[in-house]
Amino acid sequence: MTETQCAGPCAADDDLRVIVDSHARRLDGLEDDVDTLKSGQSAMMEKLISVEAQGQERERNRAVEASDTRKALTDLTKQIAEHTGAQKRQNELKEQELREVRIRGEKFKIWGTVIGIIATLGGMVGGTLLSSQTWDDWAFGSVHFLHHHPHMDDGPQETGQHDRP
């Protein structure tokens, strides 16, 4: 620019080159800063993507672990139910067996009581009938060691000994 073109004092061409060089250096610095920021931003994006991928992997692992835990709990619940059912069935069988034994014992008591009453009545009747001398002589008269009859002598008897008026 010439002085006639400028409204005020104009700078010389050398001065403008210095200013332009200064601005060019500043623009180069800014471009370097922008490049650095862009590379930092790219690095941050890569790290963010990596962190997000790791988070998704962790979430998948947690989901798999939760699924495995649910499956294990379901299996354990089934096993406990089967075990409880088997124990319940065993308890029912033992109770049924115990009832049968108790009923059998009660039947033995009843029959023992009936047989005892019959034996007692038979003993009473037999004792009554067999205590009579008639039955005794008839049934056991020929058994000598059961009946001891006093020996009677045919000799002289003392007077008054078996005499009855």
KOLMIDO-209179 format. One record per atom (N, C-alpha, C, O): x, y, z. Coordinates in steps of 0.1 Angstrom, whole numbers, plus 2048, in hexadecimal, padded with zeros to 3 digits. Example, Ala and Ser with C-alpha at 12.3 -4.5 7.8 and 13.67 -1.06 7.14 Angstrom:
BEGIN
8847C784E87B7D384E8847DF84E88E7DF8558807EA8478897F584788180084F88680B850
END
This chain:
BEGIN
8087F480080080080080980D80081480D8068048157FA80B8227F980582C8037FA82A80980C83780580784080E7FB84780A7F284C8127F98487FD7EE84F7F77E18467F97D684B7FA7E383A7FA7D88317FC7D483080A7C882D80D7DD8328137DA8328227D483F8267D78498217CB83E82F7C584A8357CF85083F7CF85D8407D68488457E084E84F7EE84984B7F08468407F784A85580484685180483784E7FE82F85680983284480A82484081781E84482182584581681184582280A84982980683D82480683283580583E83E80183383B7F28308367EB8388407EF82483E7E18208457D78298407CC82B8517DB82E8587D38378507D08448507C584A84A7DB8488427DA8548367D08538337C885C8317D08478257C784482A7B98448237B08488367B783E83B7A983D83D7A484B83A79884E8427AC8548447A88628377A486883679A87082D7AC8668207AA86C81A79D86681579586D81B79B85981678F85281E78385781877985A82B78485883377985D82F77586C82D76A87082C78087382877E88181B77788181976D88981277B8798057758788067668737FF75E87880E76486A81075786481674D86F81174287081F75287782574A88281A74788C81873C89181275188F80774F8987FD7458927F873C8997FA7468857F173D87F7F772E87F7F072588180472D87C80B72087D80A71A88B80770E88D80C72389580B71E8A37FC71A8A67FA7108AD7F37228A17E571E8A37E171189C7DA7088A27E77108907E47038897EB6F78907E56ED8917F76FA8957FD6EF89D7F56EC8AA7F36E08AD7F06F68B07E76F48BC7DA6ED8B87D66E48BF7D56F18AD7C96EA8A87CC6DB8A57C46D28A87D76D989E7DB6CB89B7DD6C38A87D96B88A97E46C98B27E66C38BE7D86C08C57D66B58CA7CF6C98C57C26C78CB7BB6BC8C37B46B48C97BC6BC8B67B56B28AE7BB6A48B17B369B8B37C86A38B27CE6968B57CA6928C47C86868C67CA69C8CD7C66998DB7B76958DB7B368C8E27AF69C8D37A16988D279F68A8CC7976828D17A76878C27A76798BC7AB66F8C77A56658C87B56728CE7BA6698D97AF6688E37AD65C8E87A96738E779E6728F179266A8EC78C6628F378F66C8DF7846648D97876558D977F64D8DC7946528D67986448D679763E8E47926338E679C6468EE79B6418FC78C64090078963690778464A8FC77664990077063D8FA76863690077363A8ED76D62E8E67726218ED76B6188EF77F6228F17856168F977E61490677A60990A77C61F90D77561E91A76761A91976261192076061F90E75361B90C75260C90874960590D75C60790075C5F98FD75F5F09097595E690B7685F591276A5EE91E75E5EE92775B5E392D7575F992874A5F992F7405F092A7395E993273F5EF91D7355E69177395D89197315CF91C7475D591974B5C791C7485C492A7445B992D74B5CD9347475CB9427395C89447355BF94B7315D093D7225CE93E71E5C19387155BA93E7245BC92D7215AF9287255A493271E59B9347315A693873659C94272C59C94E7295919537285A895371E5A895E7115A195A70C59A96270D5A494E70059D94A70258E9496F958794D70E58994471057B94471157595270C56B95571857D95B71957896970C57896F70856E97770458296D6F65839736EE57796E6E65719756EF5749616E856995B6EC55C9616E45539646F955A9636FF54E9696FA54D9776F754297C6FA55897E6F555898C6E755498D6E354C9956DE55A9846D05569846CE5479816C65419876D65429776D55349746D952B97F6D35219826E452F9866E95279926DE52899D6DC51E9A36D853399F6CE5349AA6C252C9A66BC5269AF6BE52C9996B35249956B65159976AD50E99C6C25119936C55039956C64FF9A36C14F59A76CB5089AC6CC5069BA6BE5059C06BB4FC9C86B550E9BB6A750D9C06A05009BC6994FA9C46A34FC9B069D4EF9AC6A34E39B469B4DB9B86B04E49B76B64D99BF6B04D99CD6AD4CE9D26AF4E59D26A94E69E069B4E19E06974DA9E96934E49D66854E09D56854D19D467D4CA9DA68E4CB9CB68E4BC9CA6924B69D768C4AC9DB69C4BB9DD6A14B69EA6964B79F56944AD9FC6904C29F56854C49FF6794BA9FC6734B5A056764B99EF66C4B09EB66F4A19EF66749A9F367C49E9ED6804909F068048E9FF67B484A04684498A07684497A15675496A1A67248EA2366D49EA1465E49EA18658490A1565148BA1D65C48AA0965747DA0665C473A1065546AA14669474A1366F46AA1D66846CA2A665462A31665478A2E65E47AA3B650474A3B64B46FA44649476A2F63C470A2E63C461A2F63445BA3664645BA2864844CA2964B448A3764543EA3C65344FA3E65744BA4C64A44DA55648444A5E643458A53637459A5B62D44EA58626449A6162B44AA4C622440A48627432A4E61E42BA54634430A4E639424A54637424A6363341AA69639430A69637431A7862842FA7B625428A8561F434A73611431A7660D423A7560641DA7D61341CA6B61140EA69616406A7560F3FDA7A62240AA7A628403A8661F406A9261C3FDA9A61A412A93611415A9F60440EA9E600409AA85FE40DA925F2405A905F43F6A945EC3F0A9A6003F1A8F6033E3A926053E1AA16003D7AA660B3EAAA860D3E9AB65FF3EAABD5FD3E3AC75F73F3AB95E93F3ABF5E13E6ABC5DA3E2AC55E33E0AB15DC3D4AAE5E23C9AB85DA3C1ABD5EF3C9ABA5F53BFAC35EF3C1AD15EC3B8AD85EE3CEAD55E83D1AE25DA3CCAE35D63C5AED5D23CEAD95C43CAAD95C33BBADA5BC3B5AE25CB3B4AD15CA3A5AD15D03A0ADE5CB396AE35DA3A6AE35DF3A1AF05D53A3AFB5D439AB045CE3AEAFB5C33B0B055B83A6B045B43A0B0D5B43A3AF75A9399AF55AE38BAF95A6384B005BA388AF55BF37AAF95C1379B085BE36FB0E5C5384B0E5C6384B1D5B9383B245B837BB2E5AF389B1F5A1388B2559C37AB23596374B2C59E374B17599367B145A135DB1D59B354B235AE35FB1E5B6356B275B1357B365B134DB3D5AE363B3A5AA365B4859C35EB4A59A357B54593360B4058635AB4258734BB41581343B49590346B38592337B38598332B45594327B4A5A2339B4A5A8335B5759D335B6259D32DB6B59533FB6258A340B6D581334B6B57E32DB7557C331B5F573326B5D57A319B60575310B67586318B5B58E30BB5E591309B6D58F2FEB72594314B73597313B8258A30FB8958B308B9357F315B85573312B8C56F303B8956B2FCB935702FFB7D56B2F2B7A5752E7B7F5712DDB845822EAB7E58C2E0B8258E2E0B915952D7B965892EAB9858B2EABA75822E0BAE5842DCBB95782DCBA756F2D3BAD5752C5BAD57C2C1BA45722BEBB85782B0BBA5732A7BB057A29DBAC5672A9BAB5622A0BA156A2A0B9456E296B8F56C2ACB8F5732ADB835822A9B855882A3B7C5872ACB905952A9B9359729AB935A0295B8D58D293B9A58E284B9A58C27EB8C593275B88583284B8558027FB7858C281B6E58F277B6759228DB6E59C290B655AA28AB695B1285B615AD28CB765BA288B7B5BA27DB855C427BB8C5AF275B855AE26BB8F5B9260B8E5BD259B975BD25DB825C6252B7F5D5256B815DE24EB805D7263B835E5268B855E7267B945E226FB9C5F025EB985F225BBA65F9266BAE5F7268BB960326DBA760B276BAF603283BB160828CBB95F8285BAA5F0291BAC5E6290BB85E3299BBF5E2283BBB5D9281BC65DF278BD05E226CBCD5DF27DBDC5E4275BE75D9272BF05D427ABF75D4266BEF5C9262BF85D025CC055D9254C045CA260C105D025AC1C5CD24BC1D5C3246C195D7244C225D5235C235CD232C2F5D0237C3A5C422AC2D5BB227C395BF218C3D5BF20FC345C1217C495C420AC4E5B7202C525AE208C565B71F6C4F5AC1EEC525AC1E9C615A31E2C655B61EDC675B81E8C755AE1EFC7F5A51F6C7B5B01ECC8B5A71F1C955A7200C965B2206C9659C205C9659B214C97599218CA5592211CAD59E222CA959C227CB658D22CCB7587230CAD58822BCC257A22ECC457923DCC3581246CC856F240CBC56C24ECBA573255CAF572261CAC57B24DCA8583253C9E57B256C9157C262C8D57524FC8B56D252C7F55F24FC8155724DC7855B250C8D54D24DC90545259C90549264C9653A258C89531263C8952425EC8E51F254C8A51D265C95510260C9A505261C904FA25EC92
END
